[in-house]
Amino acid sequence: MVDDAAILAMRTRRIGRGHAEMLAGMVQDVLAKADVKPADIDKISVCAGPGSFTGLRVGLSFAKGFALPHDIPIVGLSGLQVWAANADPDMDKTVLAVADVRRGQVLSQVFNNGRPSAKPKLSTVNELKNLPKIIVGGGAKLLGAEDDSTYVCPAALAWLGMDAAPNTHPAEPLYHRPPDAKLPGGKTL
């Protein structure tokens, strides 16, 4: 939880499984530590991905479920954007944010001066050309960079969300590819 100038409270924990069971308690802890009530919250920023299907659904559903009864606007930002902002806090460089999405593919996005130059792109590592000097994210090592952090800083996510609007940054999942699950008999919805 942040305001314009400071981190009021933050709690992070690496969780392999069990996000749904732990998230509500973590949010309660943050609210209590910051001495903030839901009615005091101006906006909720949520990481929209890329990430696991279940993890994205849990995070987005919880944020939307928390925001709805309190009429709090909610924005979705990609982990790619947060990684790029952390690597370029002055927003004056070119950064390639890369997520390793397995199967020999990466989801990448270039940010120039803090702004995306195009939509996220699914490709193989070999398809990426003209790489900038700064490469960050969970797939950066695949391109020879040192950074391979998959950590999305909650404070950075919140601060970036301050300048985002729900109509330009909807809280919708950023999936790197369609789901593998198929309906029986080749049926479609």
ZAMARGU-4260 file (C-alpha; in steps of 0.2 Angstrom, whole numbers, plus 5000, padded with zeros to 4 digits):
<rodrens>
0) 5000/5000/5000 | 5007/5017/4995 | 5003/5035/4994 | 5011/5048/4983 | 5028/5048/4993
5) 5030/5032/5003 | 5026/5014/5006 | 5013/5013/5020 | 5013/4994/5021 | 5019/4980/5011
10) 5019/4961/5013 | 5026/4949/5001 | 5029/4930/5001 | 5034/4917/4989 | 5020/4905/4988
15) 5021/4889/4977 | 5003/4884/4980 | 4989/4891/4991 | 4987/4909/4985 | 4968/4909/4987
20) 4970/4903/5005 | 4983/4916/5010 | 4979/4932/5000 | 4965/4938/5011 | 4975/4937/5027
25) 4989/4946/5019 | 4978/4960/5013 | 4971/4961/5031 | 4988/4963/5038 | 4993/4976/5026
30) 4977/4986/5029 | 4980/4985/5048 | 4998/4990/5047 | 4994/5005/5036 | 4979/5009/5047
35) 4968/5010/5032 | 4950/5005/5029 | 4944/5000/5012 | 4934/5016/5011 | 4951/5025/5011
40) 4958/5017/4996 | 4958/5027/4980 | 4963/5013/4968 | 4969/4995/4967 | 4983/4990/4956
45) 4984/4971/4951 | 4997/4962/4941 | 4988/4955/4926 | 5002/4944/4921 | 5010/4935/4912
50) 5010/4921/4925 | 5001/4905/4929 | 4983/4903/4924 | 4978/4899/4941 | 4989/4913/4949
55) 4982/4926/4938 | 4964/4921/4941 | 4966/4921/4960 | 4974/4938/4960 | 4962/4946/4948
60) 4947/4938/4956 | 4952/4944/4973 | 4956/4961/4968 | 4939/4963/4959 | 4930/4955/4973
65) 4938/4967/4986 | 4935/4982/4975 | 4917/4979/4969 | 4908/4982/4986 | 4919/4997/4990
70) 4917/5005/4973 | 4936/5006/4971 | 4943/5008/4954 | 4955/4994/4948 | 4969/4994/4936
75) 4979/4979/4928 | 4997/4981/4924 | 5009/4968/4917 | 5023/4961/4926 | 5033/4966/4911
80) 5029/4985/4914 | 5034/4983/4932 | 5051/4975/4928 | 5055/4988/4915 | 5050/5002/4927
85) 5061/4995/4941 | 5076/4994/4929 | 5073/5012/4922 | 5066/5022/4937 | 5071/5039/4927
90) 5061/5032/4912 | 5074/5038/4900 | 5081/5022/4893 | 5076/5007/4882 | 5072/4991/4891
95) 5067/4974/4885 | 5056/4965/4898 | 5056/4946/4895 | 5046/4932/4903 | 5051/4914/4900
100) 5034/4906/4896 | 5042/4889/4893 | 5041/4878/4877 | 5056/4887/4870 | 5046/4904/4870
105) 5046/4921/4878 | 5034/4935/4880 | 5043/4951/4878 | 5039/4969/4877 | 5050/4984/4873
110) 5048/5000/4884 | 5056/5017/4878 | 5057/5030/4891 | 5044/5021/4902 | 5031/5018/4888
115) 5028/5002/4879 | 5033/5003/4860 | 5022/4989/4855 | 5011/4976/4863 | 5019/4961/4871
120) 5025/4948/4859 | 5026/4929/4860 | 5041/4923/4851 | 5056/4911/4852 | 5073/4919/4859
125) 5080/4917/4842 | 5067/4928/4834 | 5071/4943/4845 | 5083/4955/4836 | 5091/4972/4840
130) 5091/4969/4858 | 5093/4985/4870 | 5107/4985/4883 | 5095/4983/4897 | 5085/4966/4897
135) 5075/4962/4913 | 5063/4949/4919 | 5061/4930/4921 | 5067/4927/4904 | 5082/4939/4903
140) 5095/4925/4906 | 5089/4916/4890 | 5096/4932/4881 | 5112/4932/4890 | 5107/4946/4903
145) 5110/4944/4922 | 5093/4948/4928 | 5081/4934/4929 | 5069/4940/4943 | 5051/4935/4942
150) 5047/4946/4957 | 5035/4960/4954 | 5037/4973/4967 | 5020/4977/4975 | 5025/4995/4978
155) 5031/4998/4961 | 5015/4990/4954 | 5005/5002/4965 | 5015/5018/4960 | 5013/5014/4942
160) 4995/5011/4945 | 4993/5029/4951 | 4995/5035/4933 | 4984/5022/4925 | 4965/5022/4922
165) 4954/5007/4922 | 4949/5011/4903 | 4967/5011/4897 | 4973/4997/4909 | 4959/4985/4912
170) 4961/4972/4925 | 4961/4958/4912 | 4973/4943/4912 | 4988/4944/4900 | 4990/4926/4894
175) 5005/4922/4884 | 4995/4908/4874 | 4978/4901/4873 | 4974/4888/4887 | 4979/4870/4883
180) 4962/4863/4890 | 4950/4858/4876 | 4932/4854/4877 | 4928/4835/4873 | 4924/4831/4855
185) 4932/4847/4848 | 4918/4858/4854 | 4920/4877/4856 | 4910/4889/4867
</rodrens>
